Amino acid sequence: LLEVLDMSVSASDDAVTVEVITDRPAAFSTSSATDPPRLLVRLPDARLDPGASIDNSVTLNVPPVERVNLIEGSSDNKVVILVIYLGEESRHSVTADARAVRVSIWRTPETDAG
């Protein structure tokens, strides 16, 4: 099984980035849901490393991201799901490298109705 070792969340002026650290390259699939808007990233054949102290629930409140949860499926369903709760639908990208799955949610610039 793929071991999920950690999760980090960072924000810049342009994007909010969520990084899921893994012990090796990870396959993933993405989907979105509404009400509330959220982005789901599934890591199949994975589990949270039982020896790691992962902060698996982060409340961010940095638009458009409200909070981020990392959930492990039941013991029968070997899957780890990253759930990113969004205040609004937003552009995003999901990439993976040797030791991480990285999700970037682009922050839309404030528009002046002026």
FIRO-42289 format. One record per residue (C-alpha): residue in one letter; y, z, x. Coordinates in Angstrom, 1 decimal. Last residue first. Example, Ala and Ser with C-alpha at 12.3 -4.5 7.8 and 13.67 -1.06 7.14 Angstrom:
S;-1.1;7.1;13.7
A;-4.5;7.8;12.3
This chain:
G;50.2;-9.1;-16.5
A;46.6;-8.9;-17.3
D;46.1;-8.1;-13.6
T;42.6;-8.8;-12.6
E;40.7;-6.1;-10.7
P;38.4;-7.9;-8.2
T;34.8;-8.3;-9.2
R;32.5;-6.1;-7.1
W;29.5;-8.0;-6.0
I;26.2;-6.2;-6.3
S;24.2;-6.4;-3.1
V;20.5;-5.5;-3.1
R;18.6;-5.1;0.2
V;14.9;-4.8;0.6
A;14.1;-3.3;4.0
R;11.8;-3.2;7.0
A;11.0;-6.8;8.1
D;13.7;-8.5;5.9
A;14.3;-8.7;2.2
T;17.1;-10.2;0.1
V;18.5;-9.5;-3.3
S;21.8;-11.0;-4.4
H;24.1;-9.9;-7.2
R;26.8;-11.2;-9.6
S;27.7;-8.6;-12.2
E;27.0;-7.7;-15.8
E;29.0;-4.6;-16.7
G;28.9;-0.8;-16.1
L;25.7;-1.4;-14.2
Y;22.6;0.8;-13.9
I;20.5;-0.2;-10.8
V;16.8;0.5;-11.3
L;14.6;0.2;-8.2
I;11.0;0.1;-9.3
V;8.0;1.1;-7.2
V;4.7;-0.2;-8.2
K;1.0;0.9;-8.0
N;0.2;1.0;-11.7
D;-2.9;3.3;-11.9
S;-1.1;6.2;-10.2
S;1.8;5.8;-12.6
G;4.8;3.8;-11.4
E;7.3;5.2;-8.9
I;11.0;5.2;-9.8
L;14.0;4.7;-7.6
N;17.2;5.3;-9.5
V;20.7;4.0;-8.9
R;23.9;4.9;-10.8
E;27.1;3.6;-12.3
V;27.4;0.4;-10.3
P;30.2;-2.0;-11.4
P;32.3;-0.2;-10.5
V;31.7;2.8;-8.2
N;30.4;5.6;-10.4
L;27.7;6.4;-7.8
T;25.1;8.7;-9.3
V;22.1;8.5;-6.9
S;18.6;9.3;-8.0
N;15.7;8.7;-5.6
D;17.1;10.9;-2.7
I;14.0;10.3;-0.6
S;12.5;13.3;1.2
A;9.6;11.4;2.9
G;6.1;12.8;3.3
P;4.9;11.4;-0.1
D;6.1;7.9;0.9
L;7.1;6.4;-2.4
R;4.4;3.9;-3.5
A;3.9;0.1;-3.3
D;1.5;-2.6;-4.5
P;4.4;-4.3;-6.3
L;8.1;-3.7;-5.4
R;10.0;-4.3;-8.6
V;13.8;-4.8;-8.6
L;15.5;-4.0;-11.9
L;19.2;-4.7;-12.6
R;20.8;-2.9;-15.4
P;23.1;-3.4;-18.4
P;22.7;-0.5;-20.9
D;21.9;-2.0;-23.3
T;20.7;-5.0;-21.4
A;18.0;-5.7;-18.9
S;17.7;-7.7;-15.7
S;14.8;-8.9;-13.7
T;13.8;-9.0;-10.1
S;10.6;-9.5;-8.2
F;9.7;-8.1;-4.8
A;7.4;-8.7;-1.8
A;8.0;-6.2;1.0
P;8.0;-6.6;4.8
R;6.7;-3.4;6.5
D;7.2;0.4;6.4
T;9.9;0.1;3.8
I;13.6;1.0;3.5
V;15.3;0.3;0.1
E;18.9;-0.7;0.6
V;21.5;-0.6;-2.1
T;24.7;-2.4;-1.4
V;27.9;-2.1;-3.5
A;30.2;-5.0;-2.9
D;33.5;-6.4;-1.9
D;35.7;-3.3;-1.2
S;32.7;-1.6;0.3
A;30.1;0.7;-1.2
S;26.9;2.2;0.3
V;23.6;3.3;-1.2
S;20.6;4.2;0.9
M;16.9;4.5;0.0
D;14.1;5.8;2.1
L;10.4;5.4;3.2
V;8.9;3.2;0.6
E;5.3;2.7;1.8
L;3.6;-0.6;1.0
L;0.0;0.0;0.0
